[in-house]
């Protein structure tokens, strides 16, 4: 039995409410908004979680209409400090 993590089996990767896009480098991403109320060290009550093969990013500052952003705008959210 392998101990490797299989992203395809991850609940957030398969979330029905995920926004999907491909970045400028051809990497497929899924983005979900989740409550961060119980996340230690959270920077707010909600966050966006960006998931790709082998990488997860959490974004705390994002616009209310993030679901309608173009892929380049979504990608730029992950580049903010």
C-alpha positions in Angstrom: 0.0 0.0 0.0 1.4 3.4 -1.0 1.5 6.4 1.4 1.4 8.8 -1.5 -1.3 11.5 -1.5 -3.8 11.2 -4.4 -5.2 14.6 -5.1 -8.0 13.2 -7.2 -9.4 11.6 -4.0 -9.2 14.8 -1.9 -12.6 16.2 -0.9 -11.7 19.8 -1.8 -10.4 18.8 -5.3 -13.7 17.1 -6.0 -15.9 19.9 -4.4 -18.9 20.6 -6.5 -18.6 24.4 -5.8 -14.9 24.5 -7.0 -14.0 27.0 -9.7 -11.6 25.4 -12.2 -9.0 27.2 -14.3 -5.6 26.7 -15.9 -2.8 29.2 -15.3 -0.3 30.7 -17.7 2.0 27.7 -17.2 -0.7 25.2 -18.0 -1.2 24.1 -14.4 -4.8 23.0 -13.6 -6.2 24.7 -10.4 -9.4 24.3 -8.4 -10.5 27.1 -6.1 -12.9 26.9 -3.2 -14.1 29.3 -0.6 -14.1 27.9 2.9 -14.7 29.1 6.5 -11.5 29.7 8.4 -13.1 30.2 11.8 -11.4 27.2 13.2 -8.1 27.6 11.4 -5.3 28.4 13.8 -3.6 31.7 12.8 -6.3 32.6 10.3 -6.3 36.1 8.8 -10.1 36.3 8.5 -13.3 34.3 8.8 -13.2 33.1 5.2 -10.5 32.2 2.7 -9.9 30.9 -0.8 -8.1 27.6 -1.1 -6.2 27.1 -4.4 -5.3 23.5 -5.2 -3.2 22.0 -7.9 -1.1 18.9 -8.2 1.4 19.1 -5.4 0.6 22.6 -4.2 -2.1 24.3 -2.0 -2.3 28.0 -1.5 -4.6 29.9 0.9 -5.7 33.5 0.0 -7.1 35.8 2.6 -7.8 38.9 0.6 -10.0 38.6 -2.4 -13.0 40.4 -4.1 -16.6 39.3 -3.4 -17.1 38.4 -7.1 -14.1 36.2 -7.3 -16.0 33.4 -9.0 -16.5 35.5 -12.1 -12.8 36.5 -12.4 -10.9 35.6 -15.5 -8.2 32.9 -15.1 -5.4 35.5 -15.2 -7.1 37.5 -12.4 -7.6 34.4 -10.3 -3.9 33.5 -10.8 -2.9 37.0 -9.7 -4.7 36.5 -6.4 -2.2 33.8 -5.5 0.8 36.1 -6.2 -0.2 38.8 -3.6 1.9 38.9 -0.4 
